[in-house]
């Protein structure tokens, strides 16, 4: 089987999530360059093991961190198994990495609130750190979705995450009330762009606002903590670490929408009501 840029672009077009699209595109185009450089024109079940080993050696000579090299190999295996007639069922020998998730503690997040002067910054930080949503998931929330409430006025959000995995997320009633008030003049989205009516704010805008806020806090507090850790995805990590203190790992897996876990380990099918009941027990910060 020949794999070239056309094959990769067709595969990427089938991925619904824009961030996953970008990650896989960058990763798999590297693999195509490797094939071209080594004049490999045919991949099949017989030569795939050798090609995997050669590609791993090729990545080791690139200026990449171990975690990036590992991710490239994982993405390649997923692509082959999901999109081609070649299966790679052997366990990947991944490099050991020392990277631990970056996060902010509860007191650190509470300190951020003291410095937020714009409700957009405060509400976005509250939303990400109290729900574990990915930034693109948060920005997609519409005003209409806030009408789906339980008996305690918590919002029950239906989220479609990576690889179309569905999950339920609970927005605490107090936060839901603040979000409704903030977005009352918006047309469609909770966090709506002023420049592009009826469109959500861009991820880049949120990242820029967080960076500016972090620099201000670090300057006042004489630290570097916030510039290093006040990132949208790190707030998701913050939620996960707090959730793990009061919940078994399989519940946290469902809160975050992980597919299987290496990230949160055991796979367990849980009923929606059980997940929401556990979600309610996580104290809001």
N, C-alpha and C positions, 0 to 999 in steps of 0.2 A: 504493500500500500504506500502510495506517495503522500507525504504530508508537506504542504507548502503554506504560504501566507493566505491563499484562498481558503484552504481547509480551516485554518485558524480563525479567519474573519467570519466564516459561516458558523463556526462553533460559538464564537463570542456573541454573534447576533442572537443566539438562542438563550443567552443568559439575561434574565430580567433585571437583576440588580445592577445599577450603574457602577458602583464601587467594585463589585465582584468582576464585572466586565473589564474594568480597567486593570485590575490585578492579574487576571488570567491572560489578558491581551499582552501585557508587558512580559509576563513570564513565558508564555508559549512562543512569542516572537523570538525570544532568546534561543529557544529550542530549534526553531527553523534556521536561524543563523548557524547554529552548531551543525545541523544536517548539511547545509550548503557548504560550509567550510570543509567538512569531511567528505563531501561528495557522496552522501548517503541518499540514494534515490528510492530505496524500498525498505519499508519496515514490515516485519511479519512476526508471527508467533515464535519462529525459530531464532531470530536475531535480536529480539527485544531486550533480553536480559543483558547481552553484551553492550547494546546501545545505551541502556540505562547506566551501566557501570562507566562507560566512556563519557557519558554526559555529566555524571557526577564528578569525574576527574576534571572535565572541562570547566565546570563551575568552580571547582577548588582553585583554579588558576585565575579566576576573575576577582576583581576587587569587591567582593560581596561578604557581608557578615554571615556567620553560620546559620542564623535564623532565616536569612533570605535564601541561602542555598537550599535549606530544607524545604522552604515553601515552594521553590521552583520545582523540586522533585515531586512534592505532593500534588501540585497542580497538574504536572505532566501525567502522573498516574491516573488522576481523576479524569482528565481529558481522554486518555486512551480507553479507559474502561467504560466511560459514559458515551463516547462519540464514535469510536472506531470498532472494527471487528477483532482488534487485538486486546487481549486481557493480560494485565500484569497483576498476578495474585500473590506474588511474594512480598514479604514484609520489607519495607524500605529500611535501610540502615541509615538512620538520620544521625547527624552530629549532635553532640551534647551542647546545649546552650545555657548560658547563665542568666539570660534575660528574664527578669520577673516583671509582672505587670506593674506599671506605675499607677499610683492612685493617691487620693487625698483622704485624710482621716476626717472623722466627723467634726472635731474642733476646727480643723483647717477650712472645711467647707463653711462652717458657721462664721468664721472670720471673713471669708469672701463676701458674705451677705452684708457685712458692715461697710464694705467699700463699694458695693454696687449702687450706682446712681441712676441707672436706667432699668426700667422693669423688664425689658427684653433680656438683659444679661441675667438678672436674678431668676426669672421664670425658667429660662433655658437651663440654668445650672440646677435648679430645683427639680425640673422634669427629668433630666438625664440621671441625676444622682439618686432619685427616688423611684425610678422605674427600670433602670438598666437598658433603656432604649438606645439604639444606635442613632447617631445624629441624623442620618437621612430618613430614618423611621419617624423621628420626632418632627422633622420639618414637613412630612407628608400629612400630619394629622389635620383633619378638617374640623370646622366648627360643628358640623353635623354629628361627628363621632362623639362629641362630648354629651350628646343627649342619651347615650346608652349607659344608664346608671343602675346601680343596685339599690337595695332598700336603705342603705346608709349614704346614698348619694356619691359613692365612689364611681368613677367612670371605668367601665369595662371596655378596654380597647382591644380590637381584633387586629393583630399585626401579621403581615406576611414578610418574613425575613429572608435571609440567605437561602438560596436554592428552593424558594417557595415554601419554606417551612412555616407553618402557621402556629401562632401561640396567642395566649391571652395575657394582657398586661393591665394591672390595676393602677389607676391614677387616684391617689387619696382625695377625698372629698374637699378638704381645705385647699389643696393645690388646684383641683378642678374648678373651684369657685373663682380663684385668682385668674386662671386661664380664660374663663368665660368673660370675666370683666375686662381683661386685657384685649381680647379679640372682638369685643362687641361691635366695633365699627368696621371690622374686616368683612370681605365678601365671602371668602371660601375657607382660607387656611387660618390656623391659630397664629402662625408667625408669617405674616404676609409682607411681601416686598412692596416698598413705596414706589420704587422705580418701575416695577412691572406689575400692574394691578392684576389681581386674581391669580398670582403666582406666589409660591413660598419664597422666603428668604433663602439665599444660597448658603451652602456649607462654608464656602470661603468667607462670607460675611461674618458668620458666627466664629470661625477660627480667628479672624482678625480682631473681633471684639474681645474674645477671650485673651488673646495675646496682649492687647492694650491694657486690659484690666489686670492681668498677671504682672506686667511690668510696674504698674502703679502700686500694687500691693507689695511687691518685693522692695521697691524703693522706700516705701513707708516703714515696712517691717524689717528692713535690712537683711533680706534673705534671698535665696534663689529658688526656693521651693515652688513658688507659683508659676514662674516662667517655665519650669521644667515639667510641671504636673497638671496645670490647668488647661487640659485639652479635652474635647468632647468625649473621646473614647476612654480616657482615663477616669471620667466620671462614671462610665459604665462599669469599669473595674472597681471603683469605690463602692458602687451599689452591690456588686457581686461579693466583695469581701465582707460587707456588713450583713448581707443575706446569709452567708455561710455560718455566721456566728449563731444563728437561731434556726437554721434549716439544714436538713440532710442534703447532701450534694446532688441527689437526683431531682430535688425540687428546684434547686438553683439552676440546674441544667434547663429545666422547663421555663423558668423565669426569663432566662437569657436567650432562649431559642437556639441552643447549641444542638447540632445534628447528632453527634455521638460524643463521647468524651475520652479522649486525650485532654480536652479542655476542662471537662467536669466529670469525667469518668463513666460511671455505670449508666446504661440505658434502661429507663423504666417508663412505661406508659402510665401517665397519671390522668385522672379525670379532671376536667376543667374546674369543677367546684372545689376540689382539694387544693389545686394550685392557687385559686383566688383566696381561699381561706387562709393559706399560708402567707400569701402576699400581704394580707391585711395586718398580719402580726409584725411586719417590719416597720419599726418606728420611723416616722418622717423626720428629716433634718432640715 
